[in-house]
Amino acid sequence: MRLKIITGLLFLLMISGIYTASSLPFFTDSSFYKDYIIGYLPLLQKGLSIIMVLTGAYISNISLNLILTRNFASVIQSNTLAKKIFPLIHWAISIAIWIVSGLFILGVFGININALITGAGVGGLLFALASKDFISNLFGSLSLIFSKNFKIGDIIRVKGFEGIVEEISLSHTRLIDKKGTVIFMPNKLIISETVENLSMTPLKRTNFTCEIPASSTKELKNILDTIEKEVQVLGGENTKIISHIEGLTANGYTITLKLETTINDIDTLKKDIWILLGGKVRGEK
């Protein structure tokens, strides 16, 4: 790709040199120019101008492709949304490059392009107004790509809506909440609101050690299963607890509960768990 760019630049430089030389005195004063070229000079210069415009458009298009594929390769490979949006951006800019090149070519033939540019500006403004929401969501998608606030599989909360990110498209982000409800959130809304990424919340850890009265390991296992389920209810789905048997006592077993949670009010949770464990220590079912 770089070789194509270098070759195109050398070709453009050569054509530009020929075009410039065709107007210099050493060429216009020569007998060859006066005998063979003078009648065709306007046509020759127009042809050279068109070739330069097309070559410039070709080089710009290849350079754009090189920038997108080299500078943003890691982003495109690691982001599903980027794989969709960067080819679209490449296509849109390429079209714009060739449209501008076409206007320059019309100018070479003496056509007044000011009216065309004015009309294109008005048309572009009308198109932008008609597709305002799409453009807003598109820029929202670009913001999501580079901000990396969340990815597919993360649990996020936006404007009171909470769910797992299932898809990030050009226009919206699809969430699945706890009840299985599908939520389509416009990307323009996401970038304008506070996004809580619950999957990125730091884990808070704490341990609980106590004696559980039990006559057998089977009874102890049932008690521990009950404790784990009740702690899960207290802390929610972002809470995980693991129990370990530390040793035997005269009345039962010494256990350690290792708690991991992402909730902010861990002190209240610890208090509730100690109350729960107190009931188990007293032998409450």
NORCORWO-V895267 format. One record per residue. N is the residue number from 0. RES is the residue in one letter. D_FIRST is the distance of its C-alpha to the first C-alpha in whole Angstrom. Layout:
N:RES:D_FIRST
N:RES:D_FIRST
//
This chain:
0:M:0
1:R:4
2:L:5
3:K:5
4:I:6
5:I:9
6:T:10
7:G:11
8:L:13
9:L:14
10:F:15
11:L:16
12:L:18
13:M:20
14:I:21
15:S:22
16:G:24
17:I:26
18:Y:27
19:T:28
20:A:30
21:S:32
22:S:34
23:L:35
24:P:39
25:F:38
26:F:36
27:T:39
28:D:42
29:S:41
30:S:43
31:F:40
32:Y:39
33:K:42
34:D:43
35:Y:40
36:I:37
37:I:39
38:G:40
39:Y:36
40:L:35
41:P:34
42:L:33
43:L:30
44:Q:29
45:K:29
46:G:27
47:L:25
48:S:25
49:I:23
50:I:20
51:M:20
52:V:20
53:L:18
54:T:15
55:G:15
56:A:15
57:Y:12
58:I:10
59:S:12
60:N:11
61:I:7
62:S:8
63:L:11
64:N:9
65:L:7
66:I:11
67:L:12
68:T:11
69:R:11
70:N:14
71:F:16
72:A:15
73:S:18
74:V:20
75:I:19
76:Q:19
77:S:23
78:N:24
79:T:25
80:L:25
81:A:22
82:K:20
83:K:22
84:I:22
85:F:18
86:P:17
87:L:20
88:I:19
89:H:16
90:W:18
91:A:20
92:I:18
93:S:16
94:I:20
95:A:21
96:I:18
97:W:19
98:I:23
99:V:23
100:S:21
101:G:24
102:L:27
103:F:26
104:I:26
105:L:29
106:G:30
107:V:29
108:F:32
109:G:35
110:I:35
111:N:36
112:I:33
113:N:35
114:A:37
115:L:34
116:I:32
117:T:35
118:G:36
119:A:32
120:G:33
121:V:36
122:G:35
123:G:32
124:L:35
125:L:37
126:F:34
127:A:33
128:L:37
129:A:37
130:S:34
131:K:35
132:D:36
133:F:33
134:I:31
135:S:33
136:N:32
137:L:28
138:F:29
139:G:31
140:S:28
141:L:26
142:S:29
143:L:29
144:I:26
145:F:26
146:S:30
147:K:30
148:N:34
149:F:34
150:K:32
151:I:33
152:G:36
153:D:38
154:I:41
155:I:41
156:R:44
157:V:43
158:K:46
159:G:48
160:F:46
161:E:45
162:G:43
163:I:41
164:V:37
165:E:36
166:E:33
167:I:31
168:S:30
169:L:29
170:S:32
171:H:34
172:T:35
173:R:37
174:L:40
175:I:43
176:D:46
177:K:49
178:K:51
179:G:48
180:T:47
181:V:44
182:I:43
183:F:40
184:M:39
185:P:37
186:N:34
187:K:36
188:L:39
189:I:37
190:I:36
191:S:39
192:E:41
193:T:42
194:V:40
195:E:42
196:N:40
197:L:43
198:S:41
199:M:40
200:T:44
201:P:45
202:L:47
203:K:51
204:R:53
205:T:57
206:N:59
207:F:63
208:T:65
209:C:68
210:E:71
211:I:71
212:P:75
213:A:74
214:S:76
215:S:73
216:T:70
217:K:70
218:E:71
219:L:69
220:K:66
221:N:67
222:I:68
223:L:64
224:D:63
225:T:65
226:I:64
227:E:60
228:K:60
229:E:62
230:V:60
231:Q:57
232:V:59
233:L:59
234:G:56
235:G:54
236:E:51
237:N:49
238:T:52
239:K:52
240:I:55
241:I:56
242:S:60
243:H:61
244:I:64
245:E:65
246:G:69
247:L:72
248:T:75
249:A:79
250:N:78
251:G:74
252:Y:71
253:T:69
254:I:66
255:T:62
256:L:60
257:K:57
258:L:55
259:E:52
260:T:51
261:T:49
262:I:52
263:N:52
264:D:56
265:I:57
266:D:60
267:T:61
268:L:60
269:K:61
270:K:65
271:D:65
272:I:64
273:W:67
274:I:69
275:L:68
276:L:68
277:G:72
278:G:73
279:K:71
280:V:73
281:R:76
282:G:76
283:E:75
284:K:73
//
